Amino acid sequence: MSDRTRAHVYVTGTVQGVFYRANTRETAEEHGVDGWVRNLDDGRVEAVFEGPEAAVESMVEWCHTGSPAANVDGVDVEYAEPEGEEGFRIRR
């Protein structure tokens, strides 16, 4: 488990109503990353990625572009110890 890491990400910009969450889930599953993604009331998207460091880092990088219709202004990320996420889901 020591090769696993956790990234808690907040994405700002035009990231709601543009299939950002669905694309995040699809991309995370392709990378073998666990966690979740959800819309926030303030217009941001929040996500947690857990998995091998390289895969989590690729997800963080992906967030800077996101779904094809998104217009990302910024990505804030904090790294922490994994908490045992399993699978990847869209939270409401």
C-alpha positions as CSV (number, residue, x, y, z in Angstrom):
1,M,0.0,0.0,0.0
2,S,3.0,2.4,0.5
3,D,3.1,3.1,-3.3
4,R,-0.4,4.5,-3.1
5,T,-1.2,8.2,-2.6
6,R,-4.2,10.4,-2.2
7,A,-4.9,13.7,-4.0
8,H,-7.8,16.0,-3.0
9,V,-8.5,18.3,-5.9
10,Y,-10.7,21.4,-6.4
11,V,-11.2,22.5,-10.0
12,T,-12.4,26.0,-10.9
13,G,-13.7,27.4,-14.2
14,T,-16.5,26.2,-16.5
15,V,-16.6,22.7,-15.1
16,Q,-20.2,22.1,-14.3
17,G,-22.8,21.1,-17.0
18,V,-20.0,20.0,-19.4
19,F,-19.7,16.3,-18.5
20,Y,-16.7,17.0,-16.3
21,R,-17.7,14.5,-13.6
22,A,-18.6,11.7,-16.1
23,N,-15.3,12.2,-18.0
24,T,-13.4,12.2,-14.7
25,R,-14.9,8.9,-13.7
26,E,-14.2,7.4,-17.1
27,T,-10.6,8.6,-17.1
28,A,-10.0,7.5,-13.5
29,E,-11.3,4.0,-14.3
30,E,-8.9,3.8,-17.3
31,H,-6.0,4.7,-15.0
32,G,-7.0,2.3,-12.3
33,V,-7.6,5.1,-9.8
34,D,-10.1,4.9,-6.9
35,G,-12.0,7.8,-5.4
36,W,-14.9,10.1,-6.2
37,V,-16.0,13.4,-7.9
38,R,-18.8,15.8,-7.2
39,N,-20.1,19.3,-8.1
40,L,-19.9,22.0,-5.4
41,D,-22.6,24.7,-4.8
42,D,-20.0,27.4,-5.6
43,G,-19.5,26.1,-9.2
44,R,-16.3,24.2,-8.5
45,V,-15.7,20.4,-8.9
46,E,-14.2,18.5,-6.0
47,A,-12.5,15.1,-6.5
48,V,-10.4,12.6,-4.6
49,F,-8.0,10.3,-6.4
50,E,-6.3,7.3,-4.7
51,G,-3.9,4.9,-6.3
52,P,-0.4,4.4,-7.5
53,E,1.5,7.7,-7.4
54,A,2.0,7.9,-11.2
55,A,-1.7,7.2,-11.9
56,V,-2.9,9.8,-9.4
57,E,-0.5,12.4,-10.8
58,S,-1.8,11.7,-14.3
59,M,-5.3,12.3,-13.0
60,V,-4.3,15.6,-11.4
61,E,-2.7,16.6,-14.7
62,W,-5.8,15.6,-16.6
63,C,-7.9,17.9,-14.4
64,H,-6.1,20.9,-15.9
65,T,-7.9,20.2,-19.2
66,G,-10.8,18.0,-18.1
67,S,-13.7,17.2,-20.4
68,P,-13.7,18.6,-24.0
69,A,-16.3,21.2,-23.2
70,A,-14.7,22.4,-19.9
71,N,-12.7,25.6,-19.5
72,V,-10.5,25.1,-16.5
73,D,-9.2,28.2,-14.7
74,G,-7.3,26.5,-11.9
75,V,-6.6,23.3,-10.0
76,D,-5.8,23.2,-6.3
77,V,-4.5,19.9,-5.0
78,E,-3.5,18.6,-1.5
79,Y,-1.8,15.3,-1.1
80,A,-2.4,13.0,1.9
81,E,-2.2,9.4,3.1
82,P,-4.7,7.1,1.3
83,E,-8.0,6.4,3.2
84,G,-8.9,3.2,1.4
85,E,-11.2,4.4,-1.4
86,E,-12.5,1.5,-3.6
87,G,-13.8,2.0,-7.1
88,F,-14.6,5.4,-8.5
89,R,-18.0,7.1,-8.2
90,I,-19.8,10.3,-8.9
91,R,-21.1,11.8,-5.6
92,R,-24.2,13.9,-5.4
